[in-house]
């Protein structure tokens, strides 16, 4: 279906644009900021409303573009809801700022943190559910990216609490890279689909039974 392919291509374009903006945002910040020890949000707060925040909003929009086509293609409601939660969490994290590094967290910083946590956990679970659907995106690749995402999320949580933020920036960037690859895998599947809507196996069996009769 042309609409499905178009949404996949549009989402891929949005993902690529978000990646470019994120790289630009890292190049433009103060040299004193380390990507190994500081999170992407720490970089973004130094340029509030700048290209990193824009990158997050673009990635949220790219996800939203996929939702109607995934629904038409037979994705279950839970995976759609989780993808919507990932998109909403990204958008909230882009709009609601965290605090400057080293300062006590205020209410906005807590909103930002837990919106980010929601996003990071929702997407891999959605990927796992989509991998279970016959005719969906490549199951083995989605499962591998899902497991890698969850392991990186666990590493980031460890760093944030008992690990005294050791290499938290590296863990988060690897997590974002993996989850973006997961999202791109879903978008690419839609973009390359010969048909926009998968025919359920049950329906195929019914047609075959009717033909035999």
C-alpha positions in Angstrom: 0.0 0.0 0.0 1.5 3.3 -1.1 0.5 5.1 2.2 2.3 2.5 4.3 5.4 2.8 2.2 5.3 6.5 2.4 5.0 6.6 6.1 8.0 4.2 6.4 10.0 6.4 4.1 8.9 9.6 6.0 9.8 8.0 9.3 13.3 7.0 8.0 13.8 10.5 6.8 12.9 11.8 10.3 15.2 9.4 12.0 18.1 10.4 9.8 17.4 14.1 10.4 17.2 13.6 14.1 20.6 11.8 14.0 22.2 14.6 12.1 20.8 17.2 14.5 22.0 15.3 17.5 25.5 15.1 16.1 25.4 18.9 15.4 24.2 19.5 18.9 27.2 17.6 20.4 29.6 19.5 18.2 28.3 23.0 19.2 28.4 22.6 23.0 31.1 23.7 25.4 34.3 21.7 25.2 34.2 21.1 28.9 31.2 18.8 28.6 32.2 15.1 28.2 29.9 12.8 26.3 31.2 9.9 28.4 30.2 11.2 31.8 27.3 13.5 30.9 23.9 12.5 29.4 22.4 13.9 26.3 20.0 15.9 28.5 23.0 17.5 30.2 24.2 18.6 26.7 20.7 19.8 25.7 20.2 22.0 28.8 23.3 24.0 27.9 21.6 25.0 24.7 17.9 25.0 25.8 15.6 24.8 22.8 18.5 24.1 20.5 19.2 21.3 18.0 19.3 18.4 20.5 15.8 19.2 21.8 14.7 19.6 18.2 16.2 16.2 17.4 14.2 14.6 20.2 11.0 16.2 18.9 11.7 15.1 15.3 12.3 11.5 16.5 9.0 11.6 18.4 7.2 12.8 15.3 8.9 10.1 13.1 7.5 7.5 15.5 4.0 9.0 15.4 4.0 8.8 11.6 4.4 5.0 11.8 1.5 4.3 14.2 -1.4 4.4 11.7 0.4 2.2 9.2 1.4 -0.3 11.9 -2.1 -0.5 13.0 -3.4 -1.1 9.5 -0.6 -3.8 9.1 -2.1 -5.7 12.0 0.1 -4.7 15.0 -1.5 -5.3 18.3 -2.8 -2.5 20.5 -0.2 -3.0 23.2 2.7 -2.5 20.9 1.0 0.6 19.3 0.4 2.0 22.8 4.0 1.4 23.8 5.3 3.1 20.7 3.0 6.0 21.4 4.4 6.1 25.0 8.0 6.3 23.6 7.0 9.1 21.3 5.2 11.0 24.1 8.1 10.5 26.5 10.6 11.9 24.0 8.4 14.9 23.3 8.0 15.6 27.0 11.7 15.3 27.6 12.3 17.7 24.8 9.8 20.3 26.1 10.5 20.0 29.9 14.1 20.8 30.7 16.3 19.0 33.2 18.6 21.0 35.5 22.2 22.0 34.9 24.7 19.3 35.8 25.6 19.3 39.5 22.5 21.2 40.6 19.8 19.7 42.8 16.9 18.3 40.8 13.7 20.3 40.7 10.2 19.3 39.7 10.8 19.8 36.0 14.0 17.7 36.1 12.1 14.8 37.7 9.4 15.1 34.9 12.2 15.0 32.3 13.9 12.0 34.0 10.9 9.8 34.2 9.6 10.8 30.7 13.0 9.6 29.5 12.8 6.4 31.5 9.3 5.7 30.1 10.6 6.1 26.5 13.7 4.0 27.0 11.7 1.1 28.4 8.6 1.3 26.2 10.4 1.0 22.8 12.2 -2.3 23.4 9.1 -3.9 24.8 7.2 -2.7 21.7 9.9 -4.1 19.6 9.7 -7.5 21.3 5.9 -7.6 20.7 6.3 -6.7 17.1 8.8 -9.5 16.6 6.2 -12.0 17.6 3.8 -11.0 14.8 4.0 -13.1 11.7 4.8 -11.0 8.6 6.1 -8.2 10.8 9.6 -6.7 10.9 12.6 -9.2 11.1 12.0 -11.0 14.3 15.6 -12.0 15.0 16.9 -8.5 14.5 14.2 -6.9 16.6 14.8 -9.4 19.5 18.6 -8.8 19.4 18.1 -5.0 19.5 15.5 -5.4 22.3 17.8 -7.5 24.5 20.7 -5.1 23.8 18.5 -2.1 24.7 17.4 -3.6 28.0 21.0 -4.5 28.9 22.2 -1.0 28.2 19.2 0.4 30.1 20.2 -1.7 33.1 23.8 -0.5 32.8 22.6 3.1 32.7 20.4 2.5 35.8 23.4 1.0 37.6 25.6 3.9 36.7 22.9 6.5 37.8 22.7 5.0 41.3 25.3 2.6 42.8 27.8 3.3 40.0 28.2 7.1 40.9 27.4 8.0 37.2 30.5 6.2 35.8 30.3 6.3 32.0 26.6 7.2 32.2 26.9 9.3 29.0 28.4 6.4 27.1 25.8 4.0 28.3 23.0 6.3 27.3 24.3 7.1 23.9 24.8 3.4 23.1 21.2 2.9 24.4 19.9 5.7 22.1 21.8 4.3 19.2 20.4 0.8 19.7 16.8 2.0 20.2 17.0 4.2 17.1 18.2 1.2 15.1 15.2 -0.7 16.4 12.8 2.0 15.3 14.6 2.3 11.9 14.2 -1.5 11.5 10.4 -1.1 11.9 10.3 1.9 9.6 12.4 0.1 6.9 10.1 -2.9 7.0 7.1 -0.7 6.3 8.9 1.2 3.5 9.9 -2.0 1.8 6.6 -3.8 2.2 5.1 -5.1 -1.0 1.7 -4.9 0.5 0.5 -2.4 3.1 -1.5 -4.9 5.1 -0.5 -8.4 6.0 -3.2 -11.1 5.4 -3.8 -13.0 8.6 -3.0 -16.7 8.5 -6.5 -17.5 9.6 -7.9 -15.6 6.6 -5.7 -17.5 4.2 -6.9 -20.8 5.7 -10.5 -19.7 5.2 -9.9 -18.8 1.6 -8.3 -22.2 1.0 -11.1 -24.0 2.7 -13.7 -22.2 0.5 -11.8 -23.1 -2.6 -11.7 -26.8 -1.7 -15.5 -26.7 -1.1 
